[in-house]
Amino acid sequence: MTEQTGQEQAAPEVRERIQASFDRQGLMRHLGARLIRIAPGSVHIALAARPEVTQQNGYFHAGATSAIADTAGGYAAFTLFPEGTSVLTVEYKINLLAPAEGDRIEAEGTVLRPGRTLTVCRLEVFAVRGDRRKLVAAGQQTLICVEGRPDQ
């Protein structure tokens, strides 16, 4: 389940919808990613360091970094979407700012502009070692609200 901080939380039914959708994602399960915060317009995902998510120099792989960033932004938008809809990424761009090394990386997706059809999110990924956090990737994403739920 999620580890919430002292900040505002999404309504229980929204948290349940986000968690259920996240649990169906094969890639997130394969990577070992987990939800750590679900709030209105904001979702955080953590990925622990292990050899399977690194590249040849031991840093977190850009693919793993990008995947959790994309997913965090998608679910941040999804927290604001009505029941009976789903979310799809239209496009995203990410800049890798520094090698991602640490105990884990944390992706934070934040809605910048919600819309009925398209929503824009900010993406940030931090490398965490102990109590130190370093910004290692930043980006922006556009998502679309799709009527109906493809999972049913």
Order of alpha helices (4+ residues) and beta strands (2+ residues): alpha-alpha-beta-beta-alpha-beta-beta-beta-beta
